[in-house]
Amino acid sequence: MIARLRRSYRGMRLGTRLALGLGALALVVFAVVGTALTTYMRDYLSAQLNDQLKLAQIAQSKSIEDHGTLQGKKYYRWYYAVYDVSDGTPELREPETPGDVPRDVDDFTALARAQAATHEELLRTEHLRGEGTYRLRACEVEPGVVLVSAAPMDDIEDTVERLITIQVVAFGLALLALVVFGRRMLRRGLKPLSDMASTAHGIASHDLTESAARLPLRADGRDGGPEVDELRTAFNTMLEHIDDSLAVRAEAEQRLRRFVADASHELRTPLMSVRGYADLFQYAAANAPDERDRHLARLRAEAARMGVLLDDLLLLARLDAAEVEAPLRLRDADLVELVRQAADAFRAGRPDHPLTGPAGPGPVWLRMDPLRIRQVVDNLLTNAAVHTPAGTEVSVEVCVASDAAEIRVGDTGPGIPPDDRARVFDRFYRVDKARSRDRGGSGLGLAVAQSLVRAHGGRIELNGEPGATVFTVRLPLNAGHGLPAAPGPETTAV
């Protein structure tokens, strides 16, 4: 039974539970107040009856002294008994009328004996057989004479019962009103919480598996006070974070799909070429031996191209997991000398793109992986040569500021459209979609460069406009290996 009541209570709504709790608390308060009021009223009426008995006995003592017994006017349903206690044993005197004493006078006699022994006024409440509850008072009228008076307490009991009835009715109505109106007020006060719960249910029913899933619901309203406003703000902030996380997840999924599709396509192309040249090599070996070397060279070129693509993919994967496996081999190296070597190699391999910029001294020592930074410079120079027409000037320079070393690679080609600048560092992204892979590369060069620069704690930026494109690589200077302080940045062009 108790377990069932507990389950029923737990199944109630919060407003109903709070209203019941408030009603239970009010019931306890009403019970305490009612008990105290009833007790006070009972004691007050009893004190009034005691005073009435005392005043009546004072007035009746003269009649007893004059006539030996009580005579004259008497109160209705009151009893009077006069005892002689001169020898220590109470003896009842003959009353004026038989109705002055009850049929059973044992309680009167016992109280008279006690008064004779203590010589003090005594009060007792006794239940007289066949009469009801009475208040008895014994006092000494004169030496050896004791008067015992008894007044009925029916009026006091009736008054107390009426008071209790009034209290029960009044408190019951007040309790009912408190529960009903309190529940309505609590439901109104808790309505913002119910609205937030409805919002949460709406979000739970929303399909979050869609790639572009967004949360269209928010907790609105201004009711409920500061606490509810704070909860509503925190709830909406949490929804904003979830929304942002879903957007990031959707974007990551799209990028992953695009990456897998592009990687599959990029790998499929050289594999198909290898397969085709293998068939041609097999045919040439049987029918045209003089063509074998040419087909074998093409096989090796396609295999090398696929190997470069796989190496770039592996490097990107290792850089993405840099917290597990760092692919860098750091040591102190001269950045200027490294860029000069890259410039010499570019001049030798790309004679149709003049590399401008006078050579200058001033080594810049950094703690870096020279092979990877050389790869970054090579990728930027190759990107400038591949995406510009022959004869386009290319420049490279090294600048040193107070906290970073910069490598700037620029060209005077047609530039990069503004819509493509934000995505040039994405993997497999090409500005010119129609450019062949032999000329346009795999689309991983700038992505690899950006990942390598970030692995060194730096960043790479693109600044461009029609007729000028500049990639800037910023690498932090290593403490202890910086150049002496100078009035301004130092520039070394290669």
N, C-alpha and C positions, 0 to 999 in steps of 0.2 A: 504493500500500500504506500509506504513512504517512498520507495523507489519510483513508483508510478507518479506520485505527486512531484517528485524531483524532475522527472522527465517532462511532465506537463509544464512545470515552471520554466525549465530551460527552453522549451519550445515556444514560450510566449515572446512577443516583441518587446524590445527594450523599453518603450514607453509604458506598456502595460506592467512590466516588472517594476519600473520605477514608481508607477502609481500605486501598485500594491505595497511596495516597500514604504512609501509615504503614508499610506493608509494604516499599515501596521504600526508605524512610529506614532501616528496620531492616536491610534487606539490605546497604546501604552500611556501616552500623555493624558488622554481623557480618563483612563482608569485611575491614574495617580491623582489627578485633580478631583475626580469624583469621590475617591476614597477619602482624601483630605477634607473635602467639603462636607461629606457625610459625617465623618468623625467629629469635625468641629461643631456641626449643628447638633449632634447628639450630646456632646459634652456641654454645649451652651444651654440646651433645654434642660439637661439634668441639673446643672448649676442653678437654673431658675427655679426648678422644682425644689431643690434643697433649700433655697432661700425662702420659698413659700412655706415649706414645712417649719422652718425655724421661726418665721414671723407668726405663724399660726400657733405654735407651741408657747411662744412668749405671751400671746393674748389669752391662751387657754389655761395657763398656769394659775392666774388669779381665780378663775372659776373653781379650779381644783382645791386651792387653798381655802376658799370660802365654803364650799359645799362638800368637799371630800371626793367629789367625782366631777366629771366633765358635764356641764349643762349649757344650754343655750344653742345658738346657731352652729351648725356643722356643715362641712363641705360634702357635696354629693359623692358617694362611693368611697369616702375616706373612713378609715377605721382609727379608733382611739382606745387604748388600754392603759389603765392606771394600776401600778403594782406597788405593794408594800414590800420593801426590801430591808426593813430594819434588822431582821435577824439573819440576813444573808440569803434567805430563800424567797424568791419572788412569789407573792400571792396576789392574784388578780382580784381587784375590787369589783363589786357589782356595778355594771354599767347603767347609765340612765335608761338606755333602751337596748334590747338584745341586738339590734342592728349595728351598735357601735363597735362590736368586735366580730371578727370572722368566726366561722365554725371551728377552724383549726388555729389555735393560738400558740402552737409550739414555737414558731419563729419569733413571735412577740416575746414569749417568756425567755427564750434564749438570749435575745438582745437585751432584755431588762437585767438578766443575770450578769451579762458582760458589762453593762454600764455600771451596775452596783460594784463590780470588782474594780473597774478602772476609774470610776468617778469622772468620766469624760463623756461628751456628747458623741454618739456613734451613729453612723449611717450605713445601711446595707440595702442591697437589692435582692429581694427574695421572690420566689414564685409561690404564691399561696394557692393551695389546692382548691380548684373550683372557682378561683377568682381571677387569676392571671398574675402578671408581674407587677409588683408594688415596690415603692421606695419607702423604707422604714427608717425612722429617726427616733432615738431614745435620748431623753434629757432628764436631769434631776429637777423636780419641781420644788421640793423642800427636802430636808434631810430624811431619808428613809422612804421617800416617795419618788417613783420614776414614771414618766409619761412616755409611752411609745405610740407614735402616730405613723400612719401608713397612707401614702397617696398612690393612686393607680398611675402606671406609666403607659397606659394605652394611647394617650394623646401624643406622647413623645414618639412612640413606635409608629403611629399613623403618620405623623409629620415626616419622620425619617423615610418611611416607605414611599410617601408621595414625592419627597425630594429625590429619592433614588429613581423613581419612575420618570420624573421630569428629566433627570440627568440622562437616563438611558435613551429616552426619546430624542432629546436635544442633541446629545453627542452622536447618536446614531444617524440623525439627519445631517449633522455637520460632517460626519465621517463619509457618508454617501456623497454629499456634495463635493467634499474634498477629493474623493477618488475620481468622480466623474469629471469635474472641471479640471482637476489636476492632470488627469489623463489627456484631456483635450489640449491643455497648455503644453504638456510635455511632448505630445505628438507634433504640435505646431513648432515647438522649439527644436525637436529632432528631425523636422522635415528636411533641413539641409543635408543631414547625414543620410536620410533615405534617398535623397536625390543623388548623392555621391554613390550610394550603393547601386542605384539604377544605372548610373553612368558606368560603374565597374561591370555590371552585368552586360550592358551594351557593348563594352570593349571585349568582354569575354566571348560574346557571340560574333565578334568581328573576325573575318578571315585574315589572319596574320601571315599566312603562307604565301600570299601573293608577293611578287617581286617588288611591286610599288605600293605595298600596304601602308596605309597611314591611319592614324587614330582620329576620326572626325568628331569625337565627343570630348567635352570638357565640363567640369562642374561649375555651373553658373549660380548667380544669386548673391545677395548681400545680407540675408537674414542669419540669425544664430549667434550674434555677438562676436567679440574678438577671438575667442578660442576656435569657434567654427570657421571664422575667416582664415585663421592661421592654418587650420587643417585643410581647408579648401585650397589655399595657396600652395601648400606642400603637395597636395594631391595633383593639382594641375602642373606643378613643376615636375613631379614624377612622370606624368603623362608626356610632358615635353621631352624629357630625357629618353623615355621609351620611344617616342616618335623619332627623335634624332638617331637613336640606335637602330631603329628599323630602316631609316633612310640610309644610314651607313651600311647596314647589312645588304639592303637591296642594291646599292651601288657596288659593293664588293662582289656580290653575286654576278651582276652584269659584267663587271670587269673580269671576273674569273671565267665566265662563259666566253667572253670575247678573247681572253688570253688563250684559253684552250683551243678555240676555233682557229685563232691565228697561228698558234704553235703547231697545231695539226696540219694547217695548210702550208706553213713554212717548211715543215719536215717532209711533207708529202712531195713537195716540188723537187727537192734534190734526190729524194728516193726514186721518184719516177724517172728523173734524168739518169741516175745510176743504172736503173733497170734498162732503160733504153740503150744507153751506151754499152752496157754489158751484152745486150743482144747484138748490137752492131759489131762489138769486138768479136763475139763468137762467129758472126757471119764473115767478118773480115779475115779471121784466122783460117777459115776454110776456103774462101773465094778470093779475097783481096788482101794478101799479106802486107802490102805496102801501107794499108790504112790502119793496121793494128796499133802502131805507136800513137797515131793521132787520137784514136778512140780511147786508148789506155790513158793518155794525158787528160782527156776530158773526164774519164772516170775518176782519176785522182783529184782533179779540180773540184768536181762535185762533192766527192768525199771530204775534201778539205773544207769546202764551204759548209757542209753539214756539220763537220766537226767544230768549226768556229761558232755556228749557231748553238750547238749543244753546250759548248764551253760557256757561252754567254748566259744561257739559261741556267746552267749549274752555278755560275758565279752569282747570278741574281738570287737564286734559291739560298745560297750560303749567306749572302748579305742580308736577306730577309730573316734568317735564323742566326743573326750575329750574336744574340745572347747565349746561344748554345755552342756555336763554333765560329770563331773569329777568323776570316780568311785573309787577314792582313799580316804582313811581316814588317813591323815597324823598325826603322833605324834612322839615324840622322843623315840627311842628304841635302845637297844644294839644289834648291828649286830652280834657280836661274840656269844652272848647267843642264838640268834635266829638260827644261823647256827649250834650251838651245839645241840639244840633241834631237828633240822631236821636230824642231824647225828644220834642221839639216836634213832629216829623213823626209820631211814633207817636200822640201825643195827638190830632192832627188827623185821622189816618186810622183810628184805632181808639177812638172815643169810648166804646164799650161796655166797654172794659177800662181802668179808671182806673190811671194811672201814679203811683205814690207815691214820696215822697222829696223833701225840701226842697232847693231850689237853694242852692249855696254857692260861694264864691270859691276861689281857689287854682289857677292854671293848672298843668298838668303837661305839660311839653314833651318830646316824644319824636321820634326820627327814624324816620319811618314813611311809609307810603303812606296818606294820609287817606281817599282814596276807598275803598280796600279795607278799612281798619279800620271805616269807616262801614258798609260792606256787612256786615261781621261783626256789628256791633251791630244793624243792621236785621234781619238773619236771626234773631238770637237773640230780639229783641222780637217779630218776626212769628211765630216758632215758639211763643212763650209765648201769643200771642193766638189762634193757630189751634187749638192743642191744649187749650185751656181753655174752659169755658163763659163766656157773657157775664156781666159783672159781676165776674170774677176780677181781683183786684188784681195788678198787675205792678210790680216795682221795679227800679231801675237805679242803680248807684253806682260811683264811681271811688275806689280805695284806692291809696295809695302807701306802699311799704315801702322798706327800704334798697337793695334791688337790683332791684325790679320794680314795675311799675304793674299794677293789677288792675281789671278791669271785671266787675262782678257783676250778672247779670240773673236775677231770681227771680220766681216766681209762687206763688200759693196754690191752684193747681188740684189735680186729683186725683193728680198725680204720675206718675212713670214706673215701671212694674213692674220689679222687680230683674232679671228674666230679659232685659229689653230694654235695660238701661242700657249693657251692653258693646257693643251694636251700633247705638246711636243715631247714631253718626258714620259708619256705613257708607253707601255711596251707594245711593240709591233705597230705603232702609229706612224703613218706617213702623211706628210702634208700633201704631196702629189700622189693621188691614188693611182694615176695612170702610169707612173714611173715603173720600169721593170726592176726586178729584184737584183739583177746584175748591176744596175746603176744606183738604185735607191737603197740597197742594203736590206737588212732584215727588219729594220725598225727597232732594234734593241740598243743602238749605240748611245743615244742620249739617256735612255733608261739606265744603262750600265754606268754611265758617267755620273748621273745623279746619285745612284746608290753608293758608288765608291766615294764620292765627295762626302756624303752623309756619314759613311762609316768612319771617315777621318774627323768627324765633328764639324764639318763645314757645310756650305750650301752653294748651290749653283743657280744663277739668275739669268733671265733672258730679257734684253732690252733691244727693241727693234722698231724700225720704221721702213717704209719703202726706200731702198737704196742703202740701207745700213742695218746690219744685224750684229749684235754683240752678245756673246755668252761670257758671264763673269763667274769665276770660281773663287770662292772665299775660303781660305784655310786658316784656322787659328794658329798664331805664333806660339811656339813651345817656349815655356819659361826657361830663361837661361841661355836661349839661342837667338833671341831677338837682336835686331840691329841697334846701335846707339841711337839715343833720342835725337830727332832732327826737327827743324822748324816745320816741316810739312812732309807729306808722303813722298817716298822715293820711287821712281819709275825706271824699270830696266826693260827696254824693248829688245826683242831678239829678231 
